[in-house]
Amino acid sequence: MKLALRLARRELRSGLAGFRIFIACLALGVAVIAGVGSLSASIDAALQNDARALLGGDIDFHMFYRPASAAQLAYLSRAGKVSEADDMRAMARDPDGGQQSLIQLKAVDGAYPLYGGLTLDPPLDLADALAFRDGHWGAVAEEALFQKLGLKPGDLIRIGNGEFQLRAVLAHEPDALSGTFDLGPR
């Protein structure tokens, strides 16, 4: 307290104008500290309440350049339900090849998502959206990809040598935050 009083007395020597600046800086510092503490508490509470949905499960393993072995999958399956997904970067093109975009491609199994909800527009079941129909496998994508390539649900998209039918807009993906840094639309 002595230091604060000494600093206040020094500021008063030059008149009230300097003291006002001192009080404003002090108030700003207190507000920033309180704001950071509040933000930290909010983030901590959100992670504790929604951790499963944000992660997509209880545990998230990333294996690079190889799939899990049969022994590893058997071990994990004894502990609970297991879902596998492959995630990689790829190039997506419209059927004519005129427009293209770097994308974050994700392939999922039938158990996906373990926790949280996947929201599609129009509302579809994920299995129906990805099913093989009319000679093409289905796909869903974020709105950004539809806009970038000038496509709409029902249009075809080329990824590598495959041609897929875009059936819905991916509005919400429960485990999107648990993945890697994305360079393009999912």
Secondary structure, 3 states (H helix, E strand, C coil): CHHHHHHHHHHHHCCHHHHHHHHHHHHHHHHHHHHHHHHHHHHHHHHHHHHHHHHCCCCCCCCCCCCCCHHHHHHHHHHCCCCCEEEEEEEEECCCCCCEEEEEEEEECCCCCCCCCCEEECCCCHHHHHCCECCEEEEEECHHHHHHHCCCCCCEEEECCEEEEEEEEEEECCCHHHCCCCCCCC
